Amino acid sequence: MTSAPGQSAGSDTPAVPPRAATTSAAIAVGWMHTARFLTTAPKLEFLPALDVPEIAFVGRSNAGKSTCINTLTQQKRLAFASKTPGRTQSINLFALGKQGITDAILADLPGYGYAAVPKQDKLRWQQVMANYLVTRENLRAVVLMVDPRLGLTELDDILLEVIRPRVEQGLKFLLLLTKADKLNRSEQAKALSIARLQAGGGEVKLFSALKKQGVEETSLLLWHWAHPEAQ
């Protein structure tokens, strides 16, 4: 199928001239670097009501979520990576925006699925996360991190079902395949193909904190989602 003028093949996103793309990526990467801790909330009722776009990062405890956030923001310890996966059980909010002006929020949700966490804690946090994803009014996008060597698990599928109605209403969704450096090129291509079938129309990208793969592309996507008026 022939793409429309100014549009890349197989994509709904208009093609950007190389120089403009470079400039936009630099802006987006710099914007991500402004991330700063805002607050932590052990329960939904402790979350502040905000009117700026919020982007939630979710994923299993071993999917590399904290490492991904730290890599995207170019900060070593913004998101705390616990030595005991699954033990961080609060929603952490980080403000984004230059010159101290907040124009978006990153929400780091607790990792799920770690076997050592007591069952009652798992069930409680699954419910808290589901309520957040369904009811958070300023939520504009969800980034689900998955280790492509494991693929989507049952818990990931449940999360996708929870957000599906909001995605159909316009919520943005990115399936981020972390630890991509663990795969060779053919394995990466296969993982992308499978993930695109599972993402329900959402975006899919490979990401490696070690190789900095996908950092610019992901930053640019999040920047556009937080600044739809700039497109």
VOGU-3710 file (C-alpha; in Angstrom, 3 decimals, decimal comma):
1> mtsapgqsag> 0,000/0,000/0,000  1,339/3,448/-0,928  1,713/5,899/1,925  0,113/9,308/1,762  2,476/12,235/1,157  4,377/13,109/4,326  3,484/9,793/5,950  5,700/6,779/6,560  4,620/3,376/5,309  2,798/1,195/7,832
11> sdtpavppra> 2,336/4,030/10,295  -0,316/6,592/11,175  2,388/9,002/12,271  3,388/11,700/9,766  6,969/11,389/8,585  9,291/14,045/10,020  12,207/15,499/8,053  15,543/14,227/9,459  16,641/17,584/10,869  13,255/18,219/12,521
21> attsaaiavg> 13,255/14,690/13,963  16,679/15,235/15,515  15,616/18,543/17,040  12,388/17,090/18,421  14,194/14,100/19,928  16,711/16,402/21,624  13,874/18,463/23,087  12,094/15,326/24,299  15,223/13,829/25,871  15,965/17,120/27,619
31> wmhtarfltt> 12,383/17,300/28,851  12,596/13,801/30,345  15,739/14,864/32,212  13,694/17,468/34,145  11,919/14,681/36,078  11,882/15,298/39,826  10,199/13,559/42,740  6,765/14,955/43,561  5,085/12,632/46,069  4,453/9,044/47,055
41> apkleflpal> 1,050/7,554/47,803  0,461/4,223/49,592  -3,245/4,500/48,711  -5,217/6,169/45,911  -6,780/8,709/48,240  -3,320/10,141/48,948  -2,725/10,985/45,279  -3,070/14,721/44,581  -5,712/15,801/42,077  -3,800/17,124/39,079
51> dvpeiafvgr> -4,844/18,626/35,751  -1,665/17,948/33,747  -1,249/14,773/31,642  -0,110/11,731/33,608  1,836/8,814/32,121  1,841/5,575/34,140  4,676/3,027/34,049  3,572/-0,495/34,912  5,041/-3,984/34,667  6,097/-7,127/36,450
61> snagkstcin> 8,619/-6,786/39,267  11,425/-8,201/37,120  10,666/-6,265/33,914  13,242/-3,543/34,575  10,753/-0,750/35,255  12,878/1,338/37,626  15,937/0,960/35,397  13,869/2,058/32,403  12,590/5,190/34,162  16,079/6,075/35,376
71> tltqqkrlaf> 17,496/5,608/31,877  14,800/7,709/30,215  15,278/10,527/32,734  19,082/10,186/32,752  19,035/9,964/36,549  20,595/7,061/38,404  18,249/6,845/41,377  15,070/8,725/40,519  13,044/5,516/40,578  14,216/3,295/43,404
81> asktpgrtqs> 15,067/-0,252/42,346  14,527/-2,385/45,437  16,904/-5,286/46,035  13,784/-7,268/46,902  11,456/-7,114/43,866  7,818/-6,481/44,680  8,518/-4,757/47,994  7,905/-1,209/46,763  4,183/-0,811/47,311  3,417/2,852/46,736
91> inlfalgkqg> 2,595/4,912/43,676  5,430/7,387/43,128  4,808/10,563/41,124  7,514/12,531/39,317  6,950/15,995/37,881  8,173/16,903/34,390  8,710/20,359/32,969  11,399/22,940/32,448  12,108/25,893/34,729  10,194/24,249/37,567
101> itdailadlp> 6,872/24,422/35,726  5,100/21,063/35,772  3,527/20,177/32,430  3,249/16,397/32,903  3,570/13,647/35,504  5,245/10,250/35,442  3,545/7,724/37,714  5,643/4,740/38,786  3,265/1,983/39,846  4,415/-0,946/42,017
111> gygyaavpkq> 5,738/-3,978/40,185  3,444/-6,984/40,296  3,739/-10,747/40,156  6,719/-11,351/42,430  6,335/-14,763/44,078  7,754/-13,821/47,509  5,112/-11,167/48,165  2,296/-12,453/50,438  -0,897/-13,271/48,546  -3,006/-10,729/50,420
121> dklrwqqvma> -0,553/-7,965/49,493  -0,651/-9,048/45,853  -4,438/-8,968/45,767  -4,580/-5,598/47,512  -2,139/-3,992/45,108  -3,762/-5,540/42,059  -6,985/-3,858/43,154  -5,265/-0,527/43,864  -3,623/-0,562/40,435  -6,847/-1,521/38,688
131> nylvtrenlr> -8,700/1,307/40,444  -5,954/3,766/39,510  -5,933/2,742/35,850  -9,725/2,926/35,625  -10,424/6,079/37,643  -7,398/8,417/37,435  -8,906/11,346/35,529  -5,703/12,948/34,210  -4,186/9,628/33,045  -3,247/10,086/29,375
141> avvlmvdprl> -0,960/7,138/28,665  0,183/3,778/30,014  3,631/2,277/29,392  3,673/-1,472/30,009  7,166/-2,922/30,344  7,682/-6,549/29,366  10,785/-8,722/29,198  10,556/-10,030/25,607  12,265/-13,276/26,621  9,224/-14,055/28,775
151> gltelddill> 6,549/-12,321/26,711  3,203/-11,198/28,072  2,178/-13,098/31,185  -1,299/-13,753/32,551  -0,994/-10,717/34,840  0,010/-8,520/31,892  -3,038/-9,769/29,968  -5,266/-8,910/32,930  -3,826/-5,384/33,020  -4,475/-4,985/29,286
161> evirprveqg> -8,089/-6,006/29,805  -8,441/-3,444/32,605  -7,256/-0,547/30,444  -8,852/-1,699/27,170  -12,040/0,419/27,591  -9,961/3,542/28,222  -7,655/2,770/25,300  -10,737/2,534/23,083  -11,705/5,980/24,393  -8,324/7,485/23,506
171> lkflllltka> -5,899/6,507/26,275  -2,438/6,126/24,734  -0,634/2,822/25,224  2,975/1,722/24,734  4,234/-1,840/25,089  7,946/-1,439/25,830  10,093/-4,536/25,318  12,879/-4,048/27,855  16,258/-5,817/28,025  16,339/-5,938/24,214
181> dklnrseqak> 20,131/-6,302/24,347  19,564/-9,882/25,530  18,153/-10,747/22,080  19,871/-10,958/18,703  18,405/-9,149/15,687  16,199/-11,983/14,490  14,887/-12,538/18,025  14,161/-8,814/18,350  12,234/-8,821/15,087  10,217/-11,853/16,192
191> alsiarlqag> 9,474/-10,295/19,595  8,282/-7,089/17,911  5,980/-9,011/15,562  4,394/-10,966/18,405  4,040/-7,889/20,629  2,325/-5,893/17,878  -0,332/-8,576/17,649  -0,853/-8,431/21,408  -0,770/-4,653/21,859  -4,294/-4,061/20,579
201> ggevklfsal> -3,315/-1,170/18,334  -0,933/0,388/20,843  2,654/1,357/20,131  5,436/-1,236/20,520  9,137/-0,426/20,931  12,349/-2,231/21,818  14,288/-0,794/24,744  17,687/-1,449/26,268  19,014/0,539/29,214  22,458/-0,973/28,633
211> kkqgveetsl> 22,696/-0,018/24,947  20,434/3,086/25,249  18,292/1,515/22,530  14,879/3,134/22,154  15,606/6,027/24,521  15,119/8,833/21,976  12,121/7,193/20,291  10,365/6,535/23,601  11,122/10,015/24,954  9,763/11,599/21,783
221> llwhwahpea> 6,577/9,527/21,924  5,934/10,447/25,564  6,640/14,113/24,860  4,073/14,161/22,060  1,511/12,388/24,205  1,995/14,965/26,970  1,919/17,877/24,502  -0,775/17,029/21,941  -1,263/20,718/21,207  2,312/20,923/19,878
231> q> 1,790/18,367/17,135
//
